[in-house]
Amino acid sequence: MTNPIIQLQNVSFQYDGTQALNNISFQVEQGDFLALLGPNGSGKSTLLKLILGLLKPASGEIELFGESIQSFKQREWIGYVSQKSNAFNSGFPATVAEVVKSGLTKKIGLFNHYPKDVDKRVIKALEAVGMENFATRNIGQLSGGQQQRVFIARALIAEPKLLILDEPTVGIDHENVQSFYDMLVKLNEERQITMILVTHDVDIVSEHISHVACLNKTIHFHGYKNDFDHISEQKLDAWYGHKVRKIH
Amino acid sequence: MIEAILRYEFLQNAFFSGLIIGIIAPLLGVFIVVRRLSLIADALSHVTLAGIAGSLYVSQNFAALALLNPIYLGIIASVSGSVLIERLRRLYKHYEELAIPIIMSGGIGLSAIFISLASGFNTDLMSYLFGSVSAVSRQDLWVVLAIAAVVVIFLLLFFKELFVLSFDEEYAKASGLPAKWIHLLFMIVVALVIAASMRIVGILLVSSLMTLPVAAAMRLAKGFKQAILYAIIFGELAVIMGLVSAFYLNLAPGGTIVVTSILILLFVIVSKKVTIRNKEAAL
């Protein structure tokens, strides 16, 4: 029994007349861990913005959780973590707990206040990312990797069914990248949170990812990670228009 | 001083208005500063001046409107200015700051015309530019109170949304918050607070009460609520000390309040540096 969480059918999009995405069709099912790969300018961010409803497709259909995106109202089911670099300015006076708490904003809705057990929920969300000892620290004083964990906690506090991560490891020290991915895998396996992970490099596809989609204006490959492993580097070169290295 | 306040209504008006403004201006100021909108407050205050000058001109020349309180036209000008700024910011998406000089010079230009039409500067206008201890009427105090009520209700309703919007606008939009509407409402409330504050600190110095206490608070606060608390404490300190010294030294309160704010800011910056140095020395 399959449960499509995201379904795109023949979706196209143009920016000022330039084709950014062409005839994209794919689906993501419950519990998938999909890595979306593609070079700069391949339309990865545009695709995410379409899924998040920030842009409207020129043609084609997008369904979220079995419902057309126009009528889909449960936006709190979707957690979103952007690139660290463009997220916030580091002098911002906010504690880690305040940032995590703000992840509930959409879920509890306009005009309503935070529930009484909100502090407990904040700690629980921070525990899931291993940051429970940082609740009272200023967000700007954490390292890039720690900040990204906090932003994941901010998404988790609303108990999302789908987590969309846009190049979350940009700006994170190399040695922390692996533990960051391990944490995502754990969330995927233990909580059955469906993950879409956009990455710039093919290199960092971890062995735990279940599906891979290769995007360059259009979907060149979408399937199981194992099948992706059998694709030759020559083929990837052709899709991306430059030399690609695969690391397993 | 306390005796004088009990005795004279004009002093009561000035002090109560001052105390209220000392809370609401830094309170909104925290959001303004973290969203990098400080200069917008400046632009709006100059638009408010156009409304005030226009009102003074009208009441000089039309007998029927002689008693019109300039604060009303000031509020209308300020709120229209805030809506216009948002329009312009969207029009020049990649050069948003262009909206500020456009609106600011527009405001000053209109003010200059109305001031010369109303045959130049007079004491009335001076009190609007730099604030006044004696010119605040009971009616002004009621207007300030009403605006404070609007601010409190607005923040009670939208505090968490404003926090998300201030911290990370992209995330706010991605999570489906009506960012555009909340921002527009916010700008209108800012315009109201600017109009409310001008009686005490004066139009030219309104934005300082929204930014200087916040600048000091941000040096000390770890979190957002803490920043708000410190900003309000510093704001109140500046207003009280500024009004008292303005009263005794017969100075414009706008000047004394701003100078006090700057002294507080300097004190905070220096004492923070000293504590950091001491800590480092102890290690």
Interface residues (C-beta under 8 A of the other chain):
Chain A: L52 G53 L54 R75 E76 Y80 S82 N86 A87 F88 N89 G91 F92 P93 A94 T95 A97 E98 V99 S102 L104 T105 K106 I108 L110 F111 H113 Y114 T136 R137 N138
Chain B: V30 V34 R36 L157 F158 K160 E161 F163 V164 S166 F167 D168 E170 Y171 K173 A174 S175 G176 L177 P178 A217 M218 A221 K222 G223 F224 K225 Q226 A227
